[in-house]
Amino acid sequence: MIIAPAMNKQMFENPATQRNLNTLRADQITIWGLCSDQACGENGLGRNALEPEQLQQALQVFFLSLNGLMEKCFNYRRPNI
């Protein structure tokens, strides 16, 4: 599983958010894109560094590699659409 959270500094620093992120990391969930440059001008983690197009591209690469793995391991072929 992959998540790409986007929030402001105050939301990111909230103890509940930190607990949730720590739980996700402990469960080996991939967290993409946190950076510190925020649109509002504040500095602190929370904003997602990936623009929508970059996130879409990263997901496409991820799922294409997953499809290749499925083909190798399970002789799976994605239907031509």
C-alpha positions as CSV (number, residue, x, y, z in Angstrom):
1,M,0.0,0.0,0.0
2,I,1.1,3.5,-0.8
3,I,-0.1,6.8,0.7
4,A,0.7,10.3,-0.4
5,P,-0.5,12.6,2.4
6,A,-0.8,16.3,2.0
7,M,-1.4,18.7,4.9
8,N,-0.2,21.8,6.5
9,K,2.5,22.0,9.2
10,Q,0.1,22.1,12.1
11,M,-1.9,19.1,10.9
12,F,1.3,17.1,10.3
13,E,2.7,18.0,13.8
14,N,-0.5,16.9,15.5
15,P,0.2,14.0,17.9
16,A,-2.7,11.9,16.4
17,T,-1.2,12.4,12.9
18,Q,2.2,11.3,14.1
19,R,0.8,8.2,15.8
20,N,-1.0,7.3,12.7
21,L,2.0,7.8,10.5
22,N,4.2,5.7,12.9
23,T,1.6,2.9,12.8
24,L,1.6,3.0,9.0
25,R,5.4,2.9,8.9
26,A,5.4,0.0,11.4
27,D,3.0,-1.8,9.1
28,Q,5.4,-1.2,6.2
29,I,3.1,1.2,4.3
30,T,5.0,3.3,1.8
31,I,4.7,7.1,2.4
32,W,5.5,9.2,-0.6
33,G,6.4,12.8,-0.9
34,L,6.6,14.7,2.4
35,C,8.5,18.0,2.1
36,S,8.8,21.2,4.0
37,D,8.0,23.9,1.5
38,Q,4.4,24.8,1.9
39,A,2.1,26.8,-0.4
40,C,1.2,29.1,2.4
41,G,4.8,30.1,2.9
42,E,5.3,28.3,6.2
43,N,8.2,25.9,6.6
44,G,7.6,22.5,8.1
45,L,6.8,18.9,7.0
46,G,3.4,18.2,5.7
47,R,3.1,19.3,2.0
48,N,3.4,16.6,-0.5
49,A,6.4,17.2,-2.7
50,L,4.9,15.4,-5.7
51,E,2.7,17.5,-8.0
52,P,-0.4,15.7,-9.3
53,E,1.3,14.8,-12.6
54,Q,4.4,13.5,-10.8
55,L,2.2,11.4,-8.4
56,Q,0.3,9.9,-11.4
57,Q,3.6,9.1,-13.1
58,A,5.0,7.5,-10.0
59,L,1.9,5.4,-9.6
60,Q,2.0,4.3,-13.2
61,V,5.6,3.1,-12.8
62,F,4.8,1.3,-9.6
63,F,1.8,-0.5,-11.1
64,L,3.7,-1.4,-14.3
65,S,6.5,-2.9,-12.3
66,L,3.9,-4.8,-10.2
67,N,2.3,-6.1,-13.3
68,G,5.7,-7.3,-14.5
69,L,6.2,-9.1,-11.2
70,M,2.8,-10.7,-11.5
71,E,3.6,-11.9,-15.0
72,K,6.8,-13.5,-13.8
73,C,5.4,-15.1,-10.6
74,F,1.9,-16.1,-11.6
75,N,2.0,-16.2,-15.4
76,Y,-0.5,-13.4,-15.2
77,R,-1.3,-11.3,-18.3
78,R,-3.1,-8.0,-18.1
79,P,-6.0,-8.0,-20.7
80,N,-5.5,-5.6,-23.6
81,I,-8.1,-2.8,-23.3
